[in-house]
Amino acid sequence: MKQALNEVAAPADADARRRIAPVICYPVDTLPRPDLAAYQAARDGWQKVDEVVVPPRDARSFHVPAGCFFRIVSIEGPQVGDLNLWAADDLDERFFSGKTRALHGTHLSTGDQLWSCLPYLRPMATITHDTLDWYGFDEYGGSVHDVIGTRCDPYTHKLLSGHEYHHCCHSNLTRALAGGAGLPKEIAELAVHDVLNVFMCTGFTRDTGQYFMKASPVRPGDFLEFFAEIDLLGGLSACPGGDCSAEHSSDVAACHPLLVEIYRPEAPPRGWTSPPRNGYSRRHGD
Ligand SMILES: [Zn+2]
């Protein structure tokens, strides 16, 4: 949102400067791509080995071994989920929403990967199926499964409203990680990070560039499916915003549970190996 304190005159060549065509910051032609056909084939004969129900306005953690799949499923009613991922053996390696956005765009779907933070930067998970892939971008520039939001949190809420609310996704994920990793909440909170907003429909307003949300198109039975590239600890919060059509950070919205299902294939996808930690780079050029 631009709010100039005093009027700034445009230079004579302002239009010419604006007309310069953009270039993609991170062309992905050289990005190592997952073999989606091999992942698809690995689903034949898979077994569901675990499931976790995430209650409304709360979060749960779950483990997914490398080489297994997991699904986040809408049940009972439209509901947005805030997803965190950590390397199961080292919570310092966690999902890097910002670089994932730089590589794959503002909203993710089938074939996109969830990358870990620096200095690791390896794919943690690959999206292998998205029943909302049909949505695309709507007339407002909105789409689903964004990596542009952060997660609703009690601090921003207090800043804007003056009120306390502790079933925000940040708080829910903190409690879920504390329970799942056996950590004090003060330590777990530091490992909670910017999320993949599963099923949430968001964008930026064209006039002011503000982050907007609108009612999620998700319906019971829809799911987003991932392949775990490494051993994962996941955290999923069923956002207090429900379908995020009106408000979050309150008990006002209708909220529904979400289901996490974990599937083990009979054999790993053909040709697949788990990416090694620091496989793409070394620290500080050592
Ligand atoms: Zn939330």
Residues whose N, C-alpha, C, O or C-beta is under 5 A from the ligand:
A	BS01	ZN	R151 C152 C169 C239 P240
